[in-house]
């Protein structure tokens, strides 16, 4: 064991001890609240089997005969009001009646089970695609905002400053309500469209400041050297400045994208079923608030932790190529 490793292991042991203490405190709080944890049927809120009705009785009938022919069954039934007979053919495996059984109008004759996506998986997918679309738009908006902010054109610079400062001064929830209820009513925007516009505009303002800081951190000698080689302003920015700036701002951009993913929880306010909305709906139907919100937390961790882990090797690779 190296000297450095021998000096570190007591600190790792201390970390482990702290985690144990936190776990014991959490256990004590849980026990003291007298809450009965129940994880039964939690999986049904992710994926479940639902009965799909294939055939029902259209009137009061009696099943007089059932003849199986391979995978199909021929059902003969008698109308209890008119004594008329009729037949239908259904899949044998989906048959739900027996010979001699009387059925009222609307009773099930055949049905099957079908796998369906529960609210948590639906919310998980919604959170992912909302984050991806909003993140890509926000990156483009932020890049333009940063370039306008450092532009020598007074109008572009003023508009960029107004957009960035106003957007950062308003809570995201207020922006969502303004976009959805005001612009959404005028332009007839759908719920997802209003959510994407709100998330993109809000995140784009923060990205604009991150990108501006990265661009201005590159020494002016880089631009002067490019100009001396005959490169124009656009080529210099695209080929020389921006690649170096993005290497420096990658950690900040990763953090901002993670914040964007967490901010999608606010779109539940306009009835979009994301992870947070799924937890709310599931809590209402199951009356298991602790279990449902822990499931929601686990899904957010499932998205954000891999994103943080994947960002580290990318940062190292870009640092080496710098």
N, C-alpha and C positions, 0 to 999 in steps of 0.2 A: 504493500500500500504506500502510495506516495505521501509526502509530507502535506501537500495541499489537500488531498482527500481525507487524511486523518484530522485535519483542522476543520473540515466541513461537516463531517458526520454528526457531531453534536448539534449543529444547527438544523440538520435534517431531522434529527430525533426531536428537537424542540418543535419543529413544524408539525410533526406527526402527533406530538403530545397536545398541541393546541387544537388540532383537528378533532382529537378524541374528546377534549373538553367541550368543544362546540357541539359535537354530536350528543354528548351526555346532557348538555343544557337543552338542546332541542328535544331530546327524549323526555326530559323532566317536564318541559312546558307542554308537550303533547299529552302526557299522562295527567297533568294537573288540570287541563281543560276538560277532562272526562269525555273526550271525543272518541267515538268508536270508528276506527278506520275500517273501511270496507272496499277492497279492491276487486270484489267479484263483479263480473260483467262489465268491467272497465273497457275490455277489448271491443265491446259492441259499439263504443263511441269512436272507434277507429275503422272497423269493418265488421259487417254483420250480415246475417242471412235474413232476407225478408220474403214473406210468402207472396207469390204472384198468382192471382186468381185467373185461371184459364177459362173455366166454364161454370156458370151458375144456373140455377133453376129459374125459368122465366115465369113460372106459375106454380101452384100447389100440385105436386106430382108424387107418385109412388114408383120406386124402382122395381120393375117386375122381373127383369132378367138382365144378366151380365154375361157376355160370351167373350172369352179371351181369344184373340187371334194374333199370336206372336207378341209383338210389342204394343199392339193396339187392342182395345176392348170396345165391344159394341154394347151400348147401354140401351135397353128398352124400358121406357117409362110410360105411365098412364096418367092422364090428367084427371085429378080427383073431382073436378067439376063437370067435365063433359064425357069422361070415360074413353077419350080418344087416346090412341097409342102413337108413339113416335120413337125414333132412335137417334142416337148421336154416337160418334166415334171419338174416343180420347186415348191418350197414351196410358198404358196400364200402370206405369210407375207413378203417374200423377193422379190416379183414381182415389177419391176420398169418400166414396159411398159404398153401401153393401146392398145386396139383393133384398127386397122387401122393405127397405128404408123409405120413410115418408119425408118429403122435403117441402119446405115453404118457399115462397118466392124470394129469390136472393140467396138461398143456401148454396154452399160451394159443392160442385160436383167434381171438379178436378183443379189442382193447383200445383205449383212447384216452388222450390226455394231458390232464390237468386241472391248472389253476393252483391252487397251494395256498400258504397263508401260512406263512412260515418262522418260526423261533423269535424272531428280532429284532423282526419286525412284531407278532407276538403279544405279546411282552414290552412293546413300545412302547405298544400299546393298553391292556394291563393296567395299566401304570404311570400312564397318563393317567386312566383311569376310577377307579382306586384313589385317586389324588391328589384328583380332583374331589369324590368322595363323602366321603372323609375330611376334606378341607378344609372343605366345607360343614358337616359335623357338628362339626368342631373349632371353627369360628367360633361356632356356637350354644352349644356347651359353654363356650367361653371367655367369651362374653358373659354367660351365666348365672353362671359362676364369678366374674367381675369384679363383677357386681351383688351377688352374695351376699357377696363379700369386703368391700364397702363398706356392707353392710346394717347396720342398727342391731339386727337380730335376732341375738343371741349364737349361737344354734344354727346358723343359716345361715352366719354368719361363720366359726365354728369348723370346720364341715364343708368349707367352701371352702378354708380355710387348710390343713387336713389333706390334701385332695385335691391341691392345687397343690404343696405342699412334698414330699409323698411321690412324686408322679409325676415331678417335676423331679429328685429325688434318685436315681431308678432309671434305668439305661440302657434305651433303647428295646428292645433285643434281649431283655432280661430280661422286660420287660412283654409282649412278643410271646409268649415261651415260657410265661409264667404264664397269659395269656389263652387260648392255644391248647391247652396240655396240661392245665391245671386246669379252667378254666371251659368250655373247648371239650369236654372229656370229659363233664362233668356236664350241660351244656346241649346237647350234640351240635352244636356250631357247625361250620360249614364253614370251609375254609381262608380264602376271601376275607372272610367275616364276621369271623373272628378277627383278620385283618389290619386291617380297617377299624376295628374297636373299639380295637385297640391304637394305631393311628396317630392316631385321633381323640382318645383320652384323653390321649395324650402331648402332641400339638400343642395341644390345648385348654388344658392347664395353662399353657403359655407365652403363648398368646393371652390368657388371663385376666389375666395380669400386664401385658401390653401395653395391653389395653383399660382396666384399672384405672388405669394411669398416665395414659392419655389423658383419662379422665373427671376425675381429680383435678387435671389441669392446667388445666381450665376454672375460671375464677374463681367464687367463691361468689356474687358479685353477679348472675351470670346466673340462678341458681336463685332468688335472692331477688326479682329483677325479675319472673320468671315467676309466682312465688307471689303477688306483689302484684297481678298481673293476674287472679288467680282460678284459675290452672292448678294441677292436682293434681300429686302427686309423680311419678306414672307419665307423665302428659302432658309434664311438664317434662323428664324424662329422655329421652323418645322424640323430642320435637320440638325441644328446645333443646340439651341437653347432648350426646347421642350424635352428632348430625350434625357438631358442631364437633370432638368428640373423634376421630371417624373421619378427619377431614381431617388431623389431626395424626399419627395413628398409621398412616396408609396405608403409608409406607415400611417401617415395622417389620413390618406385616402381610404386605407383599409378600415381605420377606426370610424371614419365618416360613413362608410358603407354599412358597417355593423350597426351604427346608430340609426341608419335608414331602415334597416330590417326591424329594429325594435320600434321605430316610429310607426311602422305599419299597423301596430296595435291600435292606433287612434282611428283608423278607418272603420273600425267597428261602430263608431258613432253614427255612420251613415248606412248602417245595416249591411255592410260587406262581411261575409263570413270568413274572417281570417282566423288565426289561432286564438286570439283573445275573444273574439265573438263566439267561436266554437266552445270555449271554456264557459262563457256566460250561458249559452244555450244548454250545454250539458249539465251545468250546475242546477239549472231550473228544473230539468226533467229528472235528474238523479238524486237531488238533494245531498250531494257529496261534494261540498265546496273545496275541501282540502285536497282530495284526490284529483279533482279536475284541474285545479290551478297548478298542482305539481306536474300534471301531464302537460299543461301548456308550457310551463317552465322548461321541461325536458325537451320539448320540440324546438323552442327557441335556442336552447343550448346545442341541440343537434345541428342547427344551421350555423350558429355563430362560432362555436369552438373550432370546427374543421376549417372555417374561413380564416380564423386567426392563425391556426397551425400552418396552413398552406401559404400564408403570406410571408412567413419567416424565411423559408428557402428561396422564395422569389426575391426577397430583399437582399439576401446574401449573394445570389447570382448577379443581380443588377449592380451590387456594390463592387463585385469583382471585375465587371465589364466597364466600370467607370474609369 
